[in-house]
Amino acid sequence: MLAKRKMQSKELAEQLGITPANLSILKTGKAKGIRFDTLEAICKVLNCQPGDILEYIAEQ
């Protein structure tokens, strides 16, 4: 979605009020969870739906 919106991670992090490092953790899937208000803010800034940026991968 960042590429579609022609936005860099640093710009998104600034608009969300989080550090680029925390955004990187979310982007790489290393986060244990995400707060709904953070997810809402990401979707608002990127003008998308949660399903556009989340993917479920079953543990093996």
Residue frames as qw, qx, qy, qz and C-alpha x, y, z in Angstrom:
[[0.000, 0.886, 0.464, 0.000, 0.00, 0.00, 0.00],
 [0.324, -0.731, 0.110, 0.591, 2.92, 2.34, 0.64],
 [0.335, -0.095, 0.606, 0.715, 4.13, 1.92, -2.94],
 [0.141, 0.627, 0.700, 0.312, 0.59, 2.40, -4.29],
 [0.157, -0.935, -0.294, 0.121, 0.31, 5.66, -2.33],
 [0.550, 0.592, -0.139, 0.572, 3.86, 6.68, -3.33],
 [0.436, -0.829, 0.170, -0.308, 4.73, 7.12, 0.33],
 [0.466, 0.396, -0.709, 0.351, 7.88, 6.20, 2.21],
 [0.643, -0.395, -0.630, 0.187, 7.86, 4.37, 5.52],
 [0.329, -0.106, -0.338, 0.875, 9.41, 7.38, 7.25],
 [0.242, -0.206, -0.168, -0.933, 6.54, 9.61, 6.11],
 [0.646, -0.389, -0.566, -0.334, 3.93, 7.09, 7.26],
 [0.590, -0.276, -0.572, 0.498, 5.63, 6.75, 10.66],
 [0.112, 0.023, -0.172, 0.978, 5.63, 10.54, 11.07],
 [0.437, -0.275, -0.316, -0.796, 1.93, 10.78, 10.21],
 [0.726, -0.357, -0.576, -0.116, 1.12, 7.96, 12.64],
 [0.337, -0.790, 0.308, -0.409, 3.27, 9.36, 15.42],
 [0.935, -0.290, 0.186, 0.085, 5.35, 6.19, 15.80],
 [0.265, -0.681, 0.564, 0.384, 9.04, 5.57, 15.28],
 [0.606, 0.498, -0.508, -0.356, 10.30, 4.18, 11.97],
 [0.073, 0.292, -0.941, 0.157, 11.70, 1.24, 13.96],
 [0.453, 0.173, 0.714, -0.505, 8.24, 0.36, 15.32],
 [0.677, 0.510, -0.051, -0.528, 6.73, 0.66, 11.85],
 [0.367, 0.489, -0.774, -0.167, 9.44, -1.66, 10.55],
 [0.205, -0.086, 0.923, -0.316, 8.48, -4.26, 13.17],
 [0.615, 0.389, 0.422, -0.541, 4.88, -4.08, 11.97],
 [0.574, 0.608, -0.336, -0.433, 5.88, -4.28, 8.30],
 [0.267, 0.431, -0.861, -0.049, 8.13, -7.32, 8.74],
 [0.797, -0.239, -0.442, -0.335, 5.53, -9.27, 10.71],
 [0.473, 0.141, -0.702, 0.514, 7.69, -9.44, 13.84],
 [0.335, -0.314, 0.288, -0.841, 5.08, -7.70, 16.00],
 [0.027, 0.130, 0.956, -0.262, 3.15, -9.90, 18.42],
 [0.112, 0.699, 0.701, -0.086, 0.04, -7.80, 17.84],
 [0.138, 0.258, 0.184, 0.939, -1.30, -4.44, 16.76],
 [0.123, 0.411, 0.561, -0.709, -3.64, -2.10, 18.57],
 [0.333, 0.647, 0.669, 0.149, -6.89, -1.40, 16.78],
 [0.046, 0.941, 0.104, -0.319, -6.34, 2.34, 17.01],
 [0.271, -0.545, 0.572, 0.551, -2.94, 1.92, 15.30],
 [0.371, 0.230, 0.824, 0.362, -4.50, -0.23, 12.59],
 [0.210, 0.838, 0.493, -0.099, -7.26, 2.34, 12.15],
 [0.092, -0.857, 0.173, 0.476, -4.71, 5.15, 11.84],
 [0.341, -0.254, 0.729, 0.536, -2.70, 3.23, 9.24],
 [0.319, 0.489, 0.776, 0.237, -5.84, 2.56, 7.20],
 [0.091, 0.910, 0.292, -0.279, -6.90, 6.19, 7.47],
 [0.163, -0.724, 0.386, 0.548, -3.53, 7.53, 6.28],
 [0.214, -0.181, 0.823, 0.494, -3.24, 4.96, 3.47],
 [0.597, 0.251, -0.044, -0.760, -6.96, 5.15, 2.58],
 [0.459, 0.157, -0.847, -0.218, -7.34, 1.37, 2.67],
 [0.837, -0.368, -0.091, -0.395, -9.08, -1.46, 4.51],
 [0.554, -0.576, 0.594, -0.089, -7.37, -3.74, 7.09],
 [0.895, 0.157, 0.414, 0.047, -7.55, -6.65, 4.63],
 [0.570, 0.803, -0.121, 0.125, -5.41, -4.64, 2.21],
 [0.123, 0.765, -0.551, 0.311, -2.47, -4.66, 4.60],
 [0.551, -0.388, 0.673, -0.304, -2.95, -7.78, 6.76],
 [0.692, 0.237, -0.626, -0.273, -2.40, -11.40, 5.82],
 [0.790, -0.400, 0.369, -0.281, -3.09, -14.48, 7.92],
 [0.549, 0.436, -0.713, -0.007, -0.39, -17.14, 7.80],
 [0.896, -0.389, -0.076, -0.200, -1.02, -20.30, 9.82],
 [0.262, -0.679, 0.682, -0.074, 1.77, -21.50, 12.10],
 [0.789, 0.260, -0.525, -0.186, 3.27, -24.80, 11.06]]
